[in-house]
Amino acid sequence: MNRPVYLEIDDDIPADVLKTVRISQEVARKLALGVQPGTIREMELETERGTLYYKFEIKTTNRKVDVYVDAMTGEAWRENDPERMKQKVKISLEEAKKIALNQVKGTIVKAKLDEDDGQYLYEVEMRTDQWREVEFEISATTGDVLDVDWDD
């Protein structure tokens, strides 16, 4: 028996922003199930870096899949979708490393591509010449530095 699934709205979303949602939850459900057939187990409305989206956890016969639907455009995609990654990732790992090195002088300790709620970014960890650690989040689409986190 299917249990009802209610929309959970992230606390970080201001009320005036909620009024701008163009895709209803009913339409978002249909779009999500069009991308990944199965049973919706959880449904949330979230925001990440200015983008409003629905996040669905869909249970298939043998696994759970996260599906995202842009609340403004209706674009729908599965997490870790290789086709979407090809469309969205515009800069290479080497370019991301150069961007970080242009921000801070030091040595790259670790760098990787990560998907965070449908957005692709590079996480670049560095150690400065003064042995301080810093981590950059760099958009894999635009090359913009999204976040800089210095360890104390």
N, C-alpha and C positions, 0 to 999 in steps of 0.2 A: 504494500500500500504506500502511495506517495504521500509524504508529509508536506504541508504547505511551507513554502520558502518565502520569507519576507525580505524586503530590501533593507539592508543595513547601510546607513549613511555615515560616512567618516566625519568625526567631530571637527576636523580641520576645515570643513567647507562652510564658508559664510552663507547666511540665508540669502543675501542678494545674488550670490553666485548660483545657488540652487535654482533660482528663477530663470537662469539663462539656459538650462538644459533643454536641448531641442529634441532628443530622442527619448521617448517614453520608456518606462521599464518593460512594458508589454512588447514594444517593438524591439528593444534590446534583447529580450529573451529569445524572440524568433531569430534575430540575427546571430546570436550566440549558438543556438541549436543548429542553425544552417552551416556554421563553421565546424561544429563538433556535436554530432547527435549523441544523445544520452539523457541522463536525468540530472537536472540542476539541483545541487545540494546546498550551495551558498550563493548569495548575490549581494554585492556591495557597490556603492557609489563612492568613488575615491577621486582624489586629485593628486597629481604629481607634476611638479614644475609647470604649473599653470594649465595642465590638461585635465579635463574632467572625463572620467571613464567609468564604465561598469566593469566589475570583475566577477566572473562566474566560475564556480567550481562545478565541473560537470563530471558525473560518474559514468563511465562506460562499463562494458562487461568485465574488463580486467584492470582498469586503472582510473585515476582521477586526472583531469586535464583542466588547466586554467585557461579561460577564454576572456578576452577583453573586447569591449565595444566602446568606441569613442562616443561620448554623450552628446557631442555637437555634430559630428559628421556621419555617425553610424558605421564607420569603418570597424570591421570585426576581424580578430586574429587569435590564433592559438599562441600560447607561450612557447618560446623556442622554435618558432616557425622559420625554417631555413629560407623560404621564399621572401618572407617579410624582412629577414635579416639582410638579404641581398639588396633589397630596395632601400633600406634605411641606413645601412652602414656605408658611409661615403669616404671616410678616411681610414688609413691603415694603422696598425699597431705602431709601426715605425714612426708615422707622422704624429701620433699621440705622444710618443716618447719625446720627440723633438719639441713639441708644444710645452711639455712639462719642463724639459731642460732649459727652455727659453724663459721660464718663470723663475726657476731656482737653480743655482749652481750646485751640482752634487752628482750622486751615482744612483742609477735606477736599481732598486732591489727586486721589484716585482711589477709586472704589468700584464693586464688581461682585459679581454672584452667581456662585458657583463650585460645581461638584459635585466632591466629594473622596471617592472610593470609596463612592458611593451616598448620601453625606450632603451636604446642601446648606448652604452657608455664604456669608456675605458677607465679602469682604475689603475693608476700609476703610483706606486710607492717609491719614495726616494729617501736617501740619506744625504744630508748636506755635508760640506767640508768640515763643519763644526759638529758633526755627528748628531744633528737634530733630524728627526724623522718627519716627513710630510707626505700626505696622500692627496692626489688630485683625482677628481672625476671630470672627464673630458667627454663631451658629446661626440659619439661616433658618427653622427650625421653632419654636424656643423663645425666641429673642432673647437667649439667654445669651452672654456674652463667653467664648469658648473659649480664646483666646490673645491675648496682647499682646506685641508684639516691638518693642523700642526699638532704633533704629540708633545705634551708638556714634560 
